[in-house]
Amino acid sequence: MLTSKQRATLRGIAASYETIFQIGKGGVTETLCKEIGEALRKRELIKLRVLDNSGYTAREAADEIAEAVGADVVQVIGTKFVLFKRNPKESVIDIKL
């Protein structure tokens, strides 16, 4: 669980990030969650987007994916959301946890 200060720091870092995954009409699948988990292991912080033809809102998709991969939802704005998961072996982002 992130504190509000940690969440604010991560939001600032994610502001310059590009969206690397999109959730479309296929929805949230096991394969998608596996790929997102791998990206989180390497990057720790990723930005995702929900397309209009998806049956999900950004909040629903963020919560479902975060639960599936064990990540924290940092931010949800419009159709985009940011996920964070600390890599205990090779930390990329330095925030006090």
N, C-alpha and C positions, 0 to 999 in steps of 0.2 A: 504494500500500500504506500502510495506516494503522499508526501506532505504538500500543502499548497505552494510552499516555496520551491520545492523540487519540481512540481508540475509547471510552475511559472518559468523556471529555468529551461525545462524541456520544451515548452511552447516557444520560447525565444529561439532555441536552437532549430526547431522544426520549421520555423517560418521560412527559412531559405531552402528547405528541402523540396525536391520534386516528388510528385506522386509516382509510386513505383508499382502499385497494384490497383486494379479496378474491379469492382464487383458488378457484374452485369446480370442478364436474365438467367444465367446459370446458377446464380445465388452463391451461397457459401458452401463449398464442397470440401470433402476431406483432403483432396489434392491441393486445393487452394490454401487450406490451413497449413498443410505440410510445407508448402513453398514460403508462406508467410513466416512460419516458425524458423525456417532456415535463414531467411533474410534478417529476422530479428536477432538470430544468433550471431550473424556477421556484423550487423549495423547497430543493433540495440534500439534504434529509433527509426520508425518508418511512417510515411504518410500514405494513406489509401483514399480511394474515392468510390462512391456508389453512383452508378449510372442511373439515368432516368428510367430505363426499361427494367431495372431490378425491382423485385418485390419487397425490398428492404428500405428502411430509412437508414440514414448514416448511424444513428444511435443503436438501432437493432443489430446492424452488421458489426459495429464496433464491439458491442457487448458479447455477441456470439463468438466472434473470432478471438477476442481477448480471453474468454473462458476456455476455448479450445486449445489455445497455445500457451496459456498461463502468463499472459501479458497484462499490463495496466493500460487503460484508456487514458491518454493524456488530455485530449481535446477533441471535441466534435463541433464543427462549424459548417453549416449548410450541408453539402454533400461530401465533405472531406472529414477525415478523422486521423488521429495520430496515435500510434501504439508504441509502448516502451517495454522492453524486457532486458534486464541486466544479464550480461554474460559473465558468470563468476570467474571463468578462466582468463579471458582476454577482454577486459573492460575497455570500451572505445570512448564512452562518454563519462567524464569525471564529474559526478554530482555526489554529494554526501548522502549516503543511505544509512 
